Amino acid sequence: MVIRMREYTTQMDAARKGIVTKEMEIVAKKENMDISKLMQYVAEGKVAICANKNHKCLNPEGVGSMLRTKINVNLGVSRDCKDYDIEMQKVMSAVELGAEAIMDLSSHGDTQPFRQKLTSECPAMIGTVPVYDSVIHYQRDLATLTAKDFVDVVRMHAQDGVDFVTLHCGITRKTIEQIKNHKRKMNIVSRGGSLVFAWMSMTGEENPFYEYFDEILDICEEYDVTVSLGDACRPGCLADASDVCQIEELVRLGELTKRAWAHNVQVMVEGPGHMPLNQIAANMEIQKQICQGAPFYVLGPLVTDIAPGYDHITSAIGGAVAAMSGAAFLCYVTPAEHLALPNVEDVKQGIIASKIAAHAADIAKGIPNARDIDDRMADARRNLDWDAQFECALDPETAKAIRDSRMPEEDHSDTCSMCGKFCAVRSMNKALSGEYIDIL
């Protein structure tokens, strides 16, 4: 019989001690999963419940391949787009559309007040990339920062209530020679990874996130911050997919996963990137083996390089295959990917595309009750019940707007302007009930 108390450091520590946390109870209810089964997954590291003790308004979620696929939304200001109010509008819109996580990638201005506003007002999981914030926080050139500076920023983010931090721990000084020797087409496209690479190149020192990993784990354990092991060498184009640099880094991330679990620190492992469709399933299997089932967090993957303006679609195609094959967490991609900071409409399009991919994958992998809403939609369509169809729709507002703007000239209640009285559903309903079927 499980007990409930407060004598634990992290969700993983609690699960290993047989302690039921309020976060576990909420996640188990959302996932229709027995609490003891969920606790087993958390204890093993196969599910992460990202829940910083200082994020008081969090509505907790579980991240794991055996749970519903979750969606992360990247936001934040830059030097060219500085309005925090607009970013907050995007945040609340993303939450309303069903995003389970918000990642603040701000790279300009006074970032801490915005980060603290997120953890005090936003119920979604909040993630950050501390290496971005290091240059901004200290207002110093990258080469002048010390290892201690980087570690101190991780501590600051943890104190601010961030639920997970992306740390590019997997590249080392050895990676510098690999990148030079293997002649990748796109080199490193990870922003955080490139900063760490540049710092090592300029200072001659080892990656501070790797060298001081145990100290960082102590911080994460204190605040229950989940470590999201960043993939600095993720492929930035199809030509670099599954190459030596990517796989060698993944092996190191597997080693770091074990070290984090030994500290009772939860882990997610980040993955590609750009990748041909036929390589995605194999990459998911490799990650599960090397990282022992730790939740896999993928950017896309984008399955072609030629669709700027439509990369939310290329990402959704790859994301559905990735999630069906074992990825647990999809980082959305917007139509503005590779082009600009996304606006509010871009954010919406990116979320909807990722939600479609996640839902399709959940059905394919047999998540309990995942298809219930689809079955309700089928019933509504058979009954030509338009209001019920809108209720089932992923984006009811858009669906209703399209129908209302193009209504048929007659028989508004039971047809659309595509088929009118040629509607197959209408004809079959009438035929099966013995009614006369008028077409003209």
Secondary structure, 3 states (H helix, E strand, C coil): CCECCCCCCCHHHHHHCCECCHHHHHHHHHCCCCHHHHHHHHHHCCCECCCCCCCCCCCCCCECCCCCCEEEEEECCCCCCCCHHHHHHHHHHHHHCCCCEEEECCCCCCHHHHHHHHHHHCCCEEEECHHHHHHHHHCCCHHHCCHHHHHHHHHHHHHCCCCEEEECCCCCHHHHHHHHHHCCCCCCCCHHHHHHHHHHHHHCCCCHHHHCHHHHHHHHHHHCCEEEECCCCCCCCHHHCCCHHHHHHHHHHHHHHHHHHHCCCCEEEEECCECCHHHHHHHHHHHHHHCCCCCEEEECCECCCCCCCCHHHHHHHHHHHHHHCCCCEEECCCCCCCCCCCCHHHHHHHHHHHHHHHHHHHHHCCCCCCCHHHHHHHHHHHCCCHHHHHHHCCCHHHHHHHHHHCCCCCCCCCCCCCCHHHCHHHHHHHHHCCCCCCCC
